[in-house]
Amino acid sequence: MILFAILVLVDFTVGNDLLFEHRIDIAGLPLNLLDALVALLFVRQAFRSRLNDFKTDRVHPLFIWSFALLVAAMMVGVMGSTMNGSTLREWITALRNQAMLPLCIFIGYNILRTPRHVRPITYIWLFGGVCSALGTLFLVRDTAEEVKWGKSFDELRAIRYGGDAGLTSMAFLAFALLSRVKVLPRLLMVALLLLCGASFFSLPHRGSYVVGIGILTYIALVLPRASIGRRVGMLFGGFAIMLVSMLLIGAVLSQMTGRDFKTYVINNRLKQLLPGYDLETKTTVLGTRLPGILAELQLWSESPVIGQGFAIGVTYEDQMGARGMGMNHNVWTSSLSQMGPLGLFGYAVPVIGCMIVGFRMWRDQTERDMAILGALGAITGVISFMWASLSMTINQQRLAILVGLMFGIVFRCRAMQLTVAREYAGYLEPGQMLDADGGTETEDYGNLAIGHGGPIHS
């Protein structure tokens, strides 16, 4: 568990500049601290004793399918790479990025040994996300000094960081507050939520606004089981949180730089989300993403079974003399072009599977900690789906580690949850739940009791 916590904190918090400054090259492959930690954890989990592990009825099938599809896709990608003309370093680096997802799914599945580990893992994840937000704000502060002396706010978009994990904590805390699930003292939850929200929206990426709106809509309208009126109220509450976070960081950045951050965001970022925007070569999101998507689909059509191999996007851009086409910025078409249908399903199965499994874990609510982890898993799954659709994210090392760990944890936790539910079938009354020790506890859940779905109060 200690190694797992170290991996989470390093992946979530350490800036890319520091991480890559100390990497080494072995046979053309640049290796960094994250590679070492993932390799060490994988070997540790592969060969450790499982005598004291909680015995589930079966290995969750989504774990098997996800791992098998991703490994098979890697083999196909290597086959194509030997024929597509890409350099050794380029395709080995792409292979390393691809390998992170199955390796971390395996680690996540095996790190969760018993139901007692569910709560610590949830809090390690939450704490890591908050640290990620803090790290991002420190980087933003340093960059704001450069903006103050004449550089553009675009410098904020160039920050190389590991701060995406702050979004998962932001969304989870927003969900906990809106659904009245107490994971921390309420005032502390509010403070951490605003901190994570300010961090996430301090980087003016167009995708951040889309993902922020999308995940807040999901946690308000889809995840809870409540009346339509309450869901709509939760949605407005979520948007209010998002607006406060954006206004807060906007005011701070404007004060630090002496320039109007709000006007920059509206004129240079939000307008690009409009379909018809085309002022002074500033194109829409489709204008920057669509060329790469169409090129990747064309590449896939030329080799529809196995794709064109790793790093084909870089090779294609070099051949066309058109760097910056947006290749690899849509994970679905990028995986198709490189690894064919195996690559597409290798990414789609764990992403969509985590969304569905996490949702069911939350709704079943047979045990409090497992239900809360299920909500966190569902949120991470939805975020990863949007990330994959909008930008170069889970096909890169850092975010592949983030989502891969959560996918494996959720699949293992669901297998535990189903086993426990079967063992105690007929023993629990509505409103009565299992505790982490396998005993029972009864709490007042109002009209949304266990057996009827709904939030958990404590």
N, C-alpha and C positions, 0 to 999 in steps of 0.2 A: 504493500500500500504506500510505503514511503517513496519508492521509485515512481509509482504512478503519480503521486502528488507532485514530485519534482518535474516529471514530464509535462504535466498540466500547467504548472506555473511557468516553466521555461517557454513552452509553446505559446501560452496566452500572453506573456508579458515582455519577453526580451525583444528589443528592436532588431530588425534585420541587419542593420549596420554592425552592431555588436556581434550578432550571431555569425555573420559571414566573415567578419574580420579574423576570426580564429579557426576557420575551416581549413582542411587540408585536402590535397588532391591525391587520390590513389587510383592509378590506371586510368586517368582521365576523368574520374568521377569526383566532384567536389563534395566532401563529407563534412558535416557540422555536428554540433552537440546533439541536435535533435535526432540525427541518424544514429548516433551512438546510444542514446537513451532508448529509442524504439527497438534497436537490435537487442540491447541488453534485456529489456522487458519481454520481448518476444521469446528469447531463449529461456528466460526465467520461467515464464508461464508455460512454455511447451514441455519443460522437463521437470517441473516441480511435482511433488506428491499431491494426489487428490483424495487421500483417505479421509480428510476432515471436511471436504467440500459437501455442500448441500446436494443431495441426490434428487435430480428431477426425473420426471417420467421419461423424458426424451430430450435430446439436443434440439433446440428450436430449429425448425427447417429453414427459416430465413437466414440464420447464421450459416448453415451449410451451403445454401444456394448463393448467398452473397460472396462467400469466400471462394467457392468453386468457380463462379462466373468471372470474378476479378482475376484469379490466377490464370484461368484459361485465356482471358482477354490479354493479359500480359504476354503470354506465349505467342499469341497471334500478332501482337504489336511488335515483338522482337523479330518475328519472321518477316514482316513487312519492312522493318527498319533496315534489314540487310539489303533491300532492293530499291529503297526510295532515294538514295543519294545523300541522306543527311549525315552530318559528321558524327563520329563516335561519341564525342562529348555531349552533343545535343540529344541524341536518342537515349544515351545512358541516363542523362539527367531526367528526361521525360519518364523513363522506366522507373527511376527512383521515386519520382512523384507519384506515379501510378501504384507502386508497391506499398506506399504508406497506408492506403485505404484498407486493403485486406489484412496487412499486418496489425493495424490498430483495431480493426474489428475483432481479430483473434485476441488481442490483448484485453480489450474491453470485455469480451465475453468471459474470459478466464479470470480477470481481476476480481469479479464479483463472486466470491466464494460461497457466502451464506447470506441469508436475509439480514443478518446483523451488519453487513457491510453496505447496505443500501443507503442508510442515512449519512454515514461519513462520506461516501462518494458524492452524494447530492450536495453536501456542504463544501467539499473540496472544489467541486465544479463552480458553485456559486461564488466562493471566495476567489477562485482563479479568475472568473469573469470580472469581478470588481477590481482586482489587481490589474487586469488587462485595461480596464477603463482608466484607472489612475495612470498607468504607464503611457497610454495614448495622450492624456491631458498634459503630461510632462513634455512629450514630443511636440505637441501643439504649442505649448508655451514657448519652447525654444524657436520654433519656426515662426511664430508671431513676431519675434524680435527682428527676424530678417524681413518680414513683410513691412514692419514699421519703418525700416530704412530703405524702402523703395521697391521691394519685390512684390509680385502679384500674389493675391490670395490663392492662386493656382498652386503655390508651393505647398499648401496644406494637403493637396491631393497627391503630392509626390512623397509624402511621408511613408517610409518603409517600416512597417510595424506589425505587431501580432495582436492588434487590438480588436479584431472582429469578435472575439469571445465575449466582449462587453455587451454585445447585442443579445446574446443568449441570456445573460443575467438580467439585462434590462427587461426583456420580454417575460422572463419567468417571474421577476418581482412585480411587474405590472399585472400579470395574471393572478399572482397570489393576493395582491391588494384588491383587485376587482372581484375576485371570487371568494374573498374573505378566508383565505388559507393562511394561517399564521406559521411562517417558517422562521421569523425573527420578530423582535419587538416592532410594533407597527411604525413608530416614528423612525426607527432605524431603517426599515424597509423603504419608507418614503424618501429618506435622505440618500440611500444607496441607489434607488431608482432614478432620482434626478441626476446623480453623479454619472451613472452609466448612460443615461439618455443624453446628457450634455457631451459626454465623450464621443458617443456614436455620431451625433450630428455635428460635431466640431469639424469633421472631415467632409468637405462639400462634394461627396460623390453622388451622382444622380441616383445610382442604385440604392443608396442609403435611404433616400426618401421613399422610394417605391417599396423596399423591404420593410421599412418602419411602418408604413400604412398597412401593408399586407399582413404583417404578423400581429399588429394590434387589432385588425379586423378579425383575424382568426381566433385570438384568445378571448375576444368579446362575444362573437356571434356563433362560433362553431364548437369550441372546447367545452364551455359550461353547459350544464343541463338546467336551464332556467326558463322563465317566461320570456316571451318576445319583448315585452316592455323592459324587463330587467336587462336583457341582452343589449337592447338599443341604448339603455342608460350606461351600461358598461362600455359600449363603443364610444359614446361621447366622452366618457371619463378617460378612456385610453387616448383619444385624440387630444384631450386637454393636457394630459401628461406629456404627450409628444410636443405640443405647441409650447408648453412651459419650458421644456428642455431646450428646444430650438431658440426660443427668445432669450433664455438664460445664457447660453453659450454665445449667441450673437451679440448680446450686450457686452459680455466680457471681452470677446475678440475685438469688437469695435473700440472699446476703451483701451485695450493693450496696443493696438496698432494705430489708433488715431484715424482710422478709415471706416467706411460704412460696410460692414460685413453683410448686413441684410440686403442691401442693394446689389452687391456682388452675387449673392445666392439667387436672388430673383432673376436678375438679368442674364447671368452666365450659366446657371445650373437648372433652375426650375423651368425656364422657358424652353430648354432643350427637351423637356418631356412632352411638349406640345407637338402634335403630328406635323403641323405646317411650318414650324420655325426654321428659318434659313437666312439669318441676318449676318452679313459680313463673314461668310464661310463657317459660321457656327451652325452645325447641323443638328438634327434630332438624334435621339437615342437609336432609332432605326437606321438613321444615316450612318452612324458609326459602327453599328453591329451587323447590319444586314449584309454588307459585302463579304465579311468573313464567314457568315453563316452559309451564304449561297456558294462560296468557294469550297467550303467543307462538304456541302452536299454534292457538289460536282465531283470532288475527289472521291467521295464514297461511291458514287455511281459508277466510277471507273473500276472499282474493286469492291463490289457489294458484299462479298462473303467474309473477307478477312481485313478489309480496309487497306490503307496505304502504309501503315507502320508509324511508330513514334516519330515525333518532330517533323511530320510531313508539312505542317503549317509553315514552319520556318523555311523549309526547302522551297515550298511553293511561292512564298513571298519573295525569296531571293531570285527565283526564276522569273517572276513577273516584274521584278524591280519595284515592288510596291509594299515596302515595309509599313506597318501600321494599319493593315486591313481589318484588324480585329479578330484574327485567327485565335482559336482556343478560348474565346470569351463567351462562348455558349458550350457548356460541358456536353450537352446531348449531341450536337452536331460534330463537335470536336472528337468525341469518343467514337462516333460512327466513322469519321474519316480516317482515324488512326487504327481502330481495332474492329470495325464492322459491328454487326448486331451484338456480338458478345460484349464489346465495350459499352454499348448503349445499355444493355440489360445489366451489366456489371455495376453501373452507377445507379440505374433506376430502381433495381430491386431493393437494395438497402435503404435508399432515400425514401421511397414510397412505403416500404415495409416499416420503417421507423415511425413514419407519420401515422400509419394505421395501428400498429402495435401499441405505440405510446398512448394514442387516443383510447384504445380499449382498456389499457391498464388503468388510466385515470377514471374511466366510466365504471369499470367493475368495482374498484375500491374495496377489495377484500382485505387489504392491509394498508395502513395509512402511508407508511414510508414508500412502499411500492407504488401506490397511486400517485403520490407527489412526483416520484422519479418518472413515472409514465407521462405526466404532464410536461415535465422538462424535456423528455425524449420527443414527445409530439411536437413541441415548440421548436426543438433543434431540427427535427425532420422537415418541418415546413420552411424554416429559414434556409436549410441546405437546398431545398428544391428551388426556392426563389434565387438564392445565390447562383446555383448551377445554371439557371435560365438567363441570368443577367450579366454574368462576368466570369473571368478566369479565377475560380475560387477553389472548389473541392477537388479540382484536378491538379492543385498545387500542394506542396508539402504541408504547410502549416495548417490550412483548413482541412486537408485530408486527415491529418492527425486528430483535429478537433472533432469532426463529425464521425470519423471511424471509431474512436473510443466510445462515443455515445451510442452509436448503432449497436456495437457489441454488448455494451452494458444493458441496453433496453431489451435486446433479444434474450439475454440470459435471465434478466429480471422477470420477463414475461413467462419464461419456462418455469421459474420458481413460483410465480403467482398462480399459474394453472395447477401446478402440483399441490400447492397448499390448499387451493380452493377444492380440489378433488378430495384431499384427505379430510377436510373439515366439512364436506358437504352434508347438510342436514343438521349440523350442530349449532350454527349461528342464526340468531334472530335478526330481523331488520334493525339496523342501527348498531349492530354489534360487529366488531372487527377483531381480527387477530393483531396482537402486538408483535414486536420483533422477536420475542422469546417463544412464540408459538402459543401463548395464552390468549385470553380474550379480553376485550375492553369494550365498555359500552359508553357512548357519548350521545349527547343530544344534538342531532343534525337537523332539527326542525322538520320541514316537510320535504327535505332533500336527503333523506336518510339512506344509509347503505341498503342496497336492494332496490332503491329508486334512483340512484345516480345523484350527482351533485357534489358541491364542494365539501371539504373536510375542515371543520373548525377545531381548534385546540387552544 
